[in-house]
Amino acid sequence: MADGRQPFAPYAAVGASTDVSHGNWRLGRGFLLGEAAAVLTYTGLCIAIFVISVSVLRSTTDHRILSALNAATYLPLLAITLPSGALAARFNQQKMLISAILAVAVFLALSSAIFIGGRPSVSALLLILAIFILACTGAVLASIWEITGPERAPDSAMLAAVAVVAAGFNIARMAGPLLGQGSLWLFGAWLTILLAAALALIAALLVGMAGSCSYNATSGRSPGPETQVNSSVSNRGAWTGGLRTFTLVASGSAISALLPSIAQGHFGDEASAGFGALSSSLAGGAIVGTIMTLLVPSKVHSLSRQLPAVLGVCMALLSFRAPLAIASCCSLLAGAAWFIIIAQLNLKSRAYGTRSLRARSVSRFVFVFSSGMTAGSVAWGFLASFLGLTSTLLLAALCVCLAAYMAADPGIARADITIASGMKTPDKPSP
């Protein structure tokens, strides 16, 4: 490669193959139980956040408040992700994961008290504060699992583990609104959130069943000489790369930030059902993107430069009133394009250096991603209140394409081709 860096071997080895006979899908019992626990817990969180969001949706038409729903779910990651990268390397990850899941269960049970007696009497801003508190517990869980979860899998299955972790959170985001909508209709808000807390308790039992699984991460290992040189070479462009990623993510955040406004503006009295369908379609598209990334990585890479344009077209189409089925299809396609764009950035953050350096790199990427989603959500909400929903979505579509063009980096593209082509490079052990 041009700068002398070598990709981490598991990615290079499995990037173009999903052959079960090579062991690339043998993720291990500990990883699978941990993943099931993370998905169950995050599904419970998404159910509760959906129920509270519906209450906000019914109480206001202010685009700024509605976009704050999305910002409130990503803001906690700004404060939690970077410390999680350091803590995960120093403390027992098993205990950290169980503690995070139990914290989610406790706060879900407490938040159900808002809905005792029917519709809450608190203001929309207090409901958003409740979402923020729940998102803080979810951020701890998501940070710990996203950073350390793939390290439970064998090195030969690392690419599959990264994709499965990302897909698991998107499955939760898809299932949460659907289950929340059905349970809200059957049981009401109070019991729905209590059932979500029960899912978290089941998840804690699953983590306990996994036992004390050893992680691949080695916090005490110091990087070798070649890694130190490579880190100093790549550090020069770290701020530039982070700014490019931030700009792209902030532009793309409009698709999720303005989803409540789209549902409210296009579907009127059926806004809650429309919001549930669009949210689930967006997350379902991410699952489609996961499957494509795993099965045809080289094809996905060849289309990567066209994906921002696909996302922009979907945003533009969602700016106009359309039947729910058509809007859901646009949301599905946008979710697939957005997931593949972000997944490639995520994979790059894991592609180089020792495992301890990868943990820090991933935590920095998640921090930049969360910063872009939070700042973008707030900005697009304010713009929509002044320019209107249609104009704001069209502007966001243009910004996504421009940001993707500015983020294009020939060096990164060469790294992608190396990883996707399956070029095998030995991973030298650190001394």
C-alpha positions as CSV (number, residue, x, y, z in Angstrom):
1,M,0.0,0.0,0.0
2,A,1.1,3.6,-0.6
3,D,1.9,4.5,3.0
4,G,3.3,1.1,4.0
5,R,0.4,0.1,6.2
6,Q,-0.8,-3.5,6.3
7,P,-4.4,-4.4,6.8
8,F,-5.4,-6.5,9.7
9,A,-5.3,-10.1,8.5
10,P,-8.8,-11.3,9.4
11,Y,-10.4,-8.6,7.3
12,A,-8.1,-9.3,4.4
13,A,-8.7,-13.0,4.7
14,V,-12.4,-13.0,4.8
15,G,-13.4,-9.9,2.9
16,A,-14.4,-11.7,-0.2
17,S,-15.6,-15.0,1.1
18,T,-18.4,-16.2,3.3
19,D,-17.6,-19.9,2.8
20,V,-18.7,-21.7,6.0
21,S,-16.0,-24.4,5.4
22,H,-13.3,-21.8,6.1
23,G,-14.8,-21.0,9.5
24,N,-15.7,-17.4,8.7
25,W,-19.1,-17.8,10.2
26,R,-18.1,-19.8,13.3
27,L,-18.7,-16.9,15.7
28,G,-18.7,-18.9,18.9
29,R,-21.2,-19.5,21.7
30,G,-20.0,-16.6,23.8
31,F,-20.4,-14.1,20.9
32,L,-23.8,-15.4,19.9
33,L,-25.3,-15.3,23.4
34,G,-23.9,-11.8,23.9
35,E,-25.3,-10.7,20.6
36,A,-28.7,-12.1,21.5
37,A,-28.6,-10.3,24.8
38,A,-27.6,-7.0,23.2
39,V,-30.4,-7.3,20.6
40,L,-33.0,-8.1,23.2
41,T,-32.0,-5.2,25.4
42,Y,-31.8,-2.7,22.6
43,T,-35.1,-3.9,21.3
44,G,-36.6,-3.1,24.7
45,L,-35.1,0.3,24.6
46,C,-36.4,1.0,21.1
47,I,-39.9,-0.1,22.1
48,A,-39.8,2.4,25.0
49,I,-38.3,5.2,23.0
50,F,-41.0,4.6,20.3
51,V,-43.8,4.8,22.8
52,I,-42.5,8.0,24.3
53,S,-41.9,9.4,20.8
54,V,-45.5,8.8,19.9
55,S,-46.6,10.8,22.9
56,V,-44.4,13.7,21.7
57,L,-45.7,13.3,18.2
58,R,-49.2,13.7,19.5
59,S,-48.4,16.8,21.6
60,T,-46.5,19.1,19.2
61,T,-46.0,20.0,15.5
62,D,-42.7,21.9,16.1
63,H,-40.1,20.5,13.7
64,R,-37.3,21.5,16.2
65,I,-38.8,19.5,19.0
66,L,-39.5,16.5,16.7
67,S,-36.0,16.5,15.4
68,A,-34.7,16.6,19.0
69,L,-36.1,13.1,19.4
70,N,-33.3,11.8,17.1
71,A,-30.7,14.1,18.7
72,A,-31.6,12.8,22.2
73,T,-30.8,9.2,21.2
74,Y,-27.4,10.0,19.8
75,L,-26.2,12.8,22.2
76,P,-25.3,10.4,25.1
77,L,-22.8,8.6,22.8
78,L,-20.7,11.7,22.7
79,A,-19.9,11.5,26.4
80,I,-19.9,7.7,26.8
81,T,-18.2,6.2,23.7
82,L,-14.6,7.4,24.3
83,P,-14.5,6.4,28.0
84,S,-16.0,3.0,27.0
85,G,-13.1,2.3,24.7
86,A,-10.7,2.7,27.6
87,L,-12.8,1.0,30.2
88,A,-13.5,-2.0,28.1
89,A,-9.7,-2.7,27.9
90,R,-9.2,-2.5,31.7
91,F,-12.2,-4.1,33.3
92,N,-14.0,-7.4,33.1
93,Q,-16.2,-7.0,30.0
94,Q,-18.6,-9.7,31.2
95,K,-19.5,-7.8,34.4
96,M,-19.6,-4.5,32.5
97,L,-22.1,-6.0,30.0
98,I,-24.4,-7.4,32.7
99,S,-24.3,-4.2,34.6
100,A,-25.2,-2.2,31.5
101,I,-28.1,-4.5,30.7
102,L,-29.5,-4.3,34.3
103,A,-29.2,-0.5,34.3
104,V,-31.3,-0.5,31.1
105,A,-33.9,-2.7,32.8
106,V,-34.1,-0.5,35.9
107,F,-34.5,2.8,34.0
108,L,-37.1,1.2,31.7
109,A,-39.2,0.2,34.7
110,L,-38.8,3.7,36.2
111,S,-39.8,5.4,32.9
112,S,-43.0,3.4,32.8
113,A,-44.3,5.4,35.8
114,I,-44.7,8.4,33.4
115,F,-47.6,6.6,31.8
116,I,-49.4,5.3,34.9
117,G,-53.1,6.4,34.5
118,G,-53.0,6.8,30.7
119,R,-51.6,9.7,28.6
120,P,-48.7,11.5,30.3
121,S,-49.4,15.0,31.7
122,V,-45.8,16.1,31.4
123,S,-44.5,18.4,28.6
124,A,-42.9,17.3,25.3
125,L,-39.5,18.5,26.5
126,L,-39.7,16.4,29.7
127,L,-40.6,13.4,27.5
128,I,-37.5,14.1,25.4
129,L,-35.5,14.2,28.6
130,A,-36.8,10.7,29.5
131,I,-35.7,9.5,26.0
132,F,-32.3,11.1,26.7
133,I,-31.9,9.2,30.0
134,L,-32.9,5.9,28.5
135,A,-30.5,6.6,25.6
136,C,-27.7,7.1,28.1
137,T,-28.1,3.6,29.4
138,G,-28.4,2.3,25.8
139,A,-25.3,4.2,24.9
140,V,-23.3,2.4,27.6
141,L,-24.6,-1.0,26.3
142,A,-24.0,-0.2,22.6
143,S,-20.5,1.2,23.2
144,I,-19.4,-1.8,25.2
145,W,-20.8,-4.3,22.8
146,E,-19.8,-2.6,19.6
147,I,-16.2,-2.2,20.8
148,T,-15.7,-5.5,22.5
149,G,-18.3,-7.8,21.0
150,P,-16.5,-8.6,17.8
151,E,-13.4,-9.4,19.8
152,R,-15.2,-12.4,21.3
153,A,-15.3,-14.0,17.8
154,P,-12.3,-15.8,16.3
155,D,-10.0,-13.7,14.2
156,S,-11.1,-15.5,11.0
157,A,-14.7,-14.5,11.7
158,M,-14.0,-10.8,12.6
159,L,-15.7,-9.3,9.5
160,A,-18.8,-11.4,10.0
161,A,-18.9,-10.4,13.7
162,V,-18.6,-6.7,12.9
163,A,-21.5,-7.0,10.4
164,V,-23.6,-9.1,12.8
165,V,-23.2,-6.6,15.6
166,A,-24.3,-3.7,13.3
167,A,-27.2,-5.8,11.9
168,G,-28.3,-6.7,15.5
169,F,-28.7,-3.1,16.5
170,N,-30.6,-2.4,13.3
171,I,-32.9,-5.4,13.8
172,A,-33.7,-3.9,17.2
173,R,-34.4,-0.5,15.6
174,M,-36.7,-2.2,13.1
175,A,-38.5,-4.5,15.6
176,G,-38.9,-1.9,18.3
177,P,-41.4,0.4,16.5
178,L,-43.3,-2.6,15.2
179,L,-43.6,-4.3,18.5
180,G,-44.2,-1.0,20.3
181,Q,-47.0,-0.1,17.9
182,G,-48.7,-3.5,18.4
183,S,-48.2,-3.6,22.2
184,L,-49.3,0.0,22.5
185,W,-52.6,-0.9,20.8
186,L,-53.1,-4.1,22.9
187,F,-51.8,-3.2,26.4
188,G,-51.2,0.6,26.5
189,A,-48.0,2.6,27.2
190,W,-47.4,1.6,30.8
191,L,-47.5,-2.2,30.4
192,T,-45.6,-1.9,27.0
193,I,-42.6,-0.3,28.7
194,L,-42.7,-2.8,31.6
195,L,-42.6,-5.6,29.0
196,A,-39.6,-3.9,27.5
197,A,-37.9,-4.0,30.9
198,A,-38.6,-7.7,31.0
199,L,-36.7,-8.2,27.7
200,A,-33.7,-6.7,29.3
201,L,-33.9,-9.0,32.3
202,I,-34.0,-12.0,30.0
203,A,-31.0,-10.6,28.2
204,A,-29.0,-10.4,31.5
205,L,-29.7,-14.2,32.0
206,L,-28.4,-14.9,28.5
207,V,-25.1,-13.1,29.3
208,G,-24.9,-15.1,32.5
209,M,-25.3,-18.3,30.4
210,A,-22.4,-17.3,28.2
211,G,-20.1,-17.7,31.2
212,S,-16.8,-16.0,31.5
213,C,-15.9,-16.0,27.8
214,S,-12.4,-14.8,27.1
215,Y,-12.0,-11.9,24.7
216,N,-9.5,-11.6,22.0
217,A,-8.7,-8.1,23.1
218,T,-5.3,-7.7,24.9
219,S,-5.2,-4.5,26.7
220,G,-1.7,-5.1,28.2
221,R,-0.1,-5.6,24.8
222,S,2.0,-2.7,23.5
223,P,2.1,-2.0,19.8
224,G,5.1,-3.2,17.8
225,P,7.6,-0.9,16.1
226,E,5.8,-1.1,12.8
227,T,2.5,-0.2,14.3
228,Q,4.0,2.8,16.1
229,V,5.4,4.1,12.8
230,N,2.1,3.5,11.0
231,S,0.2,5.3,13.7
232,S,2.4,8.4,13.4
233,V,2.0,8.3,9.6
234,S,-1.8,8.0,9.7
235,N,-2.2,10.5,12.6
236,R,-1.5,13.4,10.3
237,G,-4.8,12.9,8.4
238,A,-6.8,11.8,11.4
239,W,-8.4,15.2,11.9
240,T,-9.1,15.7,8.2
241,G,-10.7,12.2,8.0
242,G,-12.7,12.8,11.1
243,L,-14.0,16.1,9.7
244,R,-14.9,14.5,6.4
245,T,-16.8,11.7,8.2
246,F,-18.6,14.2,10.5
247,T,-19.7,16.3,7.4
248,L,-21.1,13.2,5.6
249,V,-22.8,11.9,8.7
250,A,-24.3,15.3,9.6
251,S,-25.7,15.6,6.1
252,G,-27.2,12.1,6.1
253,S,-28.7,12.5,9.5
254,A,-31.6,14.3,8.0
255,I,-33.2,11.0,6.9
256,S,-33.7,9.9,10.5
257,A,-34.0,13.3,12.1
258,L,-36.9,14.4,9.9
259,L,-38.7,11.1,9.9
260,P,-41.3,12.1,12.6
261,S,-41.9,15.3,10.6
262,I,-42.4,13.4,7.4
263,A,-44.9,11.1,9.1
264,Q,-46.8,14.0,10.7
265,G,-46.8,16.1,7.5
266,H,-47.7,13.3,5.0
267,F,-50.0,11.1,7.0
268,G,-51.9,13.4,9.3
269,D,-54.1,11.4,11.7
270,E,-52.2,8.2,10.9
271,A,-48.9,9.8,11.9
272,S,-48.0,7.3,14.6
273,A,-48.6,4.3,12.2
274,G,-46.7,6.1,9.4
275,F,-43.8,6.9,11.8
276,G,-43.7,3.2,12.9
277,A,-43.7,2.0,9.3
278,L,-41.0,4.4,8.1
279,S,-38.8,3.8,11.1
280,S,-39.0,0.0,10.6
281,S,-38.4,0.3,6.9
282,L,-35.3,2.4,7.5
283,A,-33.9,-0.2,9.9
284,G,-35.0,-3.0,7.6
285,G,-33.0,-1.4,4.8
286,A,-29.9,-1.5,7.1
287,I,-30.4,-5.3,7.4
288,V,-30.6,-5.6,3.6
289,G,-27.4,-3.6,3.5
290,T,-25.8,-6.0,6.0
291,I,-26.7,-9.1,3.9
292,M,-25.3,-7.5,0.7
293,T,-22.1,-6.5,2.5
294,L,-21.6,-10.1,3.7
295,L,-22.6,-12.0,0.6
296,V,-21.3,-9.7,-2.2
297,P,-18.7,-7.4,-0.7
298,S,-16.8,-6.7,-4.0
299,K,-20.1,-5.8,-5.7
300,V,-21.0,-3.5,-2.8
301,H,-17.6,-1.8,-3.1
302,S,-18.0,-1.2,-6.8
303,L,-21.3,0.6,-6.1
304,S,-20.1,2.5,-3.1
305,R,-19.5,5.8,-5.0
306,Q,-23.1,5.7,-6.2
307,L,-24.7,5.0,-2.8
308,P,-24.7,8.7,-1.6
309,A,-26.6,9.6,-4.8
310,V,-29.1,6.8,-4.0
311,L,-29.6,8.2,-0.5
312,G,-30.0,11.7,-1.9
313,V,-32.7,10.6,-4.4
314,C,-34.6,8.8,-1.6
315,M,-34.5,11.9,0.6
316,A,-35.8,14.0,-2.3
317,L,-38.7,11.5,-3.0
318,L,-39.6,11.5,0.7
319,S,-40.0,15.2,0.6
320,F,-43.2,14.8,-1.4
321,R,-46.4,13.3,-0.3
322,A,-46.8,9.7,-1.4
323,P,-48.8,6.6,-0.3
324,L,-47.3,4.9,2.8
325,A,-46.2,1.8,0.8
326,I,-44.1,4.0,-1.6
327,A,-42.7,6.1,1.2
328,S,-41.7,2.9,3.1
329,C,-39.9,1.6,0.0
330,C,-37.9,4.8,-0.3
331,S,-37.1,4.5,3.4
332,L,-36.0,0.9,3.0
333,L,-33.7,1.8,0.1
334,A,-32.3,4.8,2.0
335,G,-31.6,2.6,5.0
336,A,-29.7,0.1,2.9
337,A,-27.6,2.8,1.2
338,W,-26.9,4.6,4.5
339,F,-25.9,1.4,6.3
340,I,-23.4,0.4,3.7
341,I,-21.8,3.9,3.7
342,I,-21.5,3.8,7.5
343,A,-20.4,0.1,7.6
344,Q,-17.5,0.8,5.3
345,L,-16.3,3.7,7.5
346,N,-16.7,1.4,10.6
347,L,-14.7,-1.4,8.9
348,K,-11.9,1.0,8.0
349,S,-11.6,2.0,11.7
350,R,-10.9,-1.6,12.6
351,A,-8.6,-2.4,9.7
352,Y,-5.2,-1.4,11.0
353,G,-3.1,-1.8,14.1
354,T,-3.2,-4.0,17.2
355,R,-6.4,-4.9,18.9
356,S,-5.9,-2.3,21.6
357,L,-5.4,0.4,19.0
358,R,-8.5,-0.9,17.1
359,A,-10.6,-0.4,20.3
360,R,-9.6,3.2,20.5
361,S,-10.0,3.7,16.8
362,V,-13.6,2.3,16.9
363,S,-14.5,4.4,19.9
364,R,-13.3,7.5,18.0
365,F,-15.3,6.6,14.9
366,V,-18.5,6.1,17.0
367,F,-17.8,9.4,18.7
368,V,-17.5,11.2,15.3
369,F,-20.6,9.4,14.0
370,S,-22.6,10.3,17.1
371,S,-21.4,13.9,16.9
372,G,-22.5,14.2,13.3
373,M,-25.9,12.6,14.0
374,T,-26.6,14.9,17.0
375,A,-25.5,18.1,15.4
376,G,-27.1,17.3,12.1
377,S,-30.4,16.4,13.7
378,V,-30.6,19.7,15.5
379,A,-29.5,21.7,12.5
380,W,-32.0,20.0,10.1
381,G,-34.8,20.5,12.6
382,F,-34.2,24.2,12.9
383,L,-33.9,24.5,9.1
384,A,-37.2,22.7,8.6
385,S,-38.9,25.1,10.9
386,F,-37.8,28.0,8.7
387,L,-37.6,26.6,5.2
388,G,-40.3,23.9,5.4
389,L,-40.0,20.1,5.2
390,T,-39.8,19.8,1.5
391,S,-37.1,22.4,0.9
392,T,-35.1,21.1,3.9
393,L,-35.1,17.5,2.6
394,L,-34.1,18.6,-0.9
395,L,-31.2,20.6,0.6
396,A,-30.2,17.6,2.7
397,A,-30.1,15.4,-0.4
398,L,-27.8,17.9,-2.1
399,C,-25.6,18.1,1.0
400,V,-25.2,14.3,1.1
401,C,-23.9,14.2,-2.4
402,L,-21.5,17.1,-1.9
403,A,-20.2,15.7,1.4
404,A,-19.7,12.2,-0.2
405,Y,-17.7,13.8,-3.0
406,M,-15.5,15.8,-0.6
407,A,-15.0,12.7,1.6
408,A,-13.6,10.7,-1.4
409,D,-10.0,9.7,-0.6
410,P,-7.9,7.7,-3.2
411,G,-5.9,6.2,-0.3
412,I,-9.0,5.0,1.5
413,A,-10.3,3.6,-1.8
414,R,-7.1,1.6,-2.3
415,A,-7.5,0.2,1.2
416,D,-11.1,-0.8,0.5
417,I,-10.1,-2.6,-2.7
418,T,-7.4,-4.5,-0.7
419,I,-9.8,-5.6,2.0
420,A,-12.6,-6.4,-0.4
421,S,-10.4,-8.4,-2.8
422,G,-9.4,-10.8,0.0
423,M,-5.6,-10.1,-0.3
424,K,-4.1,-12.0,2.6
425,T,-1.4,-10.3,4.7
426,P,0.2,-11.9,7.7
427,D,-0.6,-10.3,11.0
428,K,2.7,-9.9,12.9
429,P,2.3,-10.5,16.6
430,S,3.2,-7.7,18.9
431,P,6.2,-8.3,21.2
